[in-house]
Amino acid sequence: MTTGPTTAPDPDPADAAEERLRRWRLVLGGDAADGTGHALSGQDSAMDGALTALYGKGDRPQSGRDRAAGLGASAPSVARWLGDIRTYFPSSVVQVMQRDAIDRLGLAALLLEPEMLAAVEADVHLVGTLLSLNKVMPETTKETARAVVRRVVEDLEKRLATRTRATLTGALDRSARVARPRHHDIDWNRTIAANLKHYLPEYGTVVPERLVGYGRAARSVKKEVVLCIDQSGSMAASVVYASVFGAVLASMRSISTRLVVFDTAVVDLTDQLDDPVDVLFGTQLGGGTDINRALAYCQSQITRPAETVVVLISDLYEGGIREEMLKRVAAMKASGVQFVALLALSDEGAPAYDREHAAALAALGAPAFACTPDLFPEVMAAAIEKRPIPVPDTE
C-alpha cells in the first residue's frame, strides 16, 4: 500500500503574527513608541538586554556617564556582556557588535586587560584594534594579545595559503617560456601566432617550425615581490591580510619577498616574514603618510626590474610629494617593473581614498582598486605572467 506525500500543515496565522511582533519588538527596543505591545520573556528578554546595553542610547555620542548606564565602566561587566552575546548570537553578528561596542562606547582601553581579551570573539578587525593599542599595552596583556592575534593569523593562513601557493606556482611555470617544450607543456595559442607565416593553404593548416611552451620554474628562477603597505589607521585590515600573504609568499622558494610598511617613516620587516605575528607587532598603525618616501626605498631595493612585482597597498592620501610619487611609479614601470596599486586588501571593499591620485596612477597604466583576499592570488598571478590585471567590476 502506498500513500501520497504528506503535506506540512499551514502555519497558524496567529503564531506568524506573534512572531512578527516579537521580531519587531527586538528591533525597536521596547520604547513606549514602538507600538508592538509585545512583552519579552526568557532568552528573548536576555537578548534584548544585551542589545539595549549597546544600542539603547541611539547614535548620539555618549559620555562616560552614559556608558556606565549601558555596559558599565568595568571590565567584569563588559566581559559578562561579551559572554552573553556569544551565547545569543552567531559569530558573524558577535563580531559586528564588538566593533560597534569599541566605536560607540569607547571600550578599546578595556581591551588592555587580559580577562577582556579572553572573552572576545577574535577577528581581523579586533587584531587591527589591538595593533593600534600595541604601544600602550601593558606587559601583563601583551602575551594574551599575541595569542589572540596568532589565532586569527593561523585561521587566515589555513584559508588562504594553499590556494595562493597553487595559483602562483602555476603562474611561475607559465612565465618560464621554453623553445623546446614537452608536448603537454606546449602553449598552442602562442605557438600558432608565432608560426602563421608557415600556413599551408592547400592543407588548411599551420606547420609549426618553432614551438613555444611553458617551462617548469626551476628553483633558481625567481620573481621579486615587494609588498609596500600603508600603515595609517584606516588600513588596519589590509595590514593584517598583507602580512599573512607576505609570509605565504616568503615560504615559496621561487619568489623573493620583501615587506615594507610606512607612514611618514619607512620600516623594512622582511627579516620577520617567517612569523606574520612578529610582522604585525612590528607595525605602528596611525600617523601620517609619505608614499613617495616608501616607494623611493622600494625602488632602491630592486635589482631585477623585469622580474619584479611591486604591490602598493594604500588609500593614496599622500602627505609627501605627489609629483615625485607619480614620477617614481612611471620610472619603475618604464624599467619593466609590474606595478599594482590596491586601495585595500580586505573583505570590506574600497575605503575612502584619494580619487585624483587613483586616476593619475591609472593614466600611468597602474589601475588602483580594492582587492579581496580571495582575489589577491589571481592579481599576483597576472602580474607575474605580465598579463592584464583582473580589476573587479565596481559598478
Secondary structure as GFF3:
##gff-version 3
##sequence-region A 1 395
A	DSSP	alpha_helix	13	28	.	.	.	ID=ss1
A	DSSP	three_ten_helix	32	34	.	.	.	ID=ss2
A	DSSP	alpha_helix	42	55	.	.	.	ID=ss3
A	DSSP	alpha_helix	64	70	.	.	.	ID=ss4
A	DSSP	alpha_helix	75	88	.	.	.	ID=ss5
A	DSSP	alpha_helix	91	105	.	.	.	ID=ss6
A	DSSP	three_ten_helix	107	112	.	.	.	ID=ss7
A	DSSP	alpha_helix	114	117	.	.	.	ID=ss8
A	DSSP	alpha_helix	124	132	.	.	.	ID=ss9
A	DSSP	three_ten_helix	134	136	.	.	.	ID=ss10
A	DSSP	alpha_helix	139	175	.	.	.	ID=ss11
A	DSSP	beta_strand	177	178	.	.	.	ID=ss12
A	DSSP	three_ten_helix	183	185	.	.	.	ID=ss13
A	DSSP	alpha_helix	188	194	.	.	.	ID=ss14
A	DSSP	three_ten_helix	196	198	.	.	.	ID=ss15
A	DSSP	beta_strand	199	200	.	.	.	ID=ss16
A	DSSP	beta_strand	205	206	.	.	.	ID=ss17
A	DSSP	beta_strand	213	214	.	.	.	ID=ss18
A	DSSP	beta_strand	223	230	.	.	.	ID=ss19
A	DSSP	three_ten_helix	233	235	.	.	.	ID=ss20
A	DSSP	alpha_helix	236	250	.	.	.	ID=ss21
A	DSSP	beta_strand	255	262	.	.	.	ID=ss22
A	DSSP	beta_strand	266	268	.	.	.	ID=ss23
A	DSSP	three_ten_helix	270	272	.	.	.	ID=ss24
A	DSSP	alpha_helix	276	281	.	.	.	ID=ss25
A	DSSP	alpha_helix	291	300	.	.	.	ID=ss26
A	DSSP	three_ten_helix	305	307	.	.	.	ID=ss27
A	DSSP	beta_strand	308	313	.	.	.	ID=ss28
A	DSSP	alpha_helix	322	334	.	.	.	ID=ss29
A	DSSP	beta_strand	338	345	.	.	.	ID=ss30
A	DSSP	alpha_helix	355	363	.	.	.	ID=ss31
A	DSSP	beta_strand	368	371	.	.	.	ID=ss32
A	DSSP	alpha_helix	376	385	.	.	.	ID=ss33
###
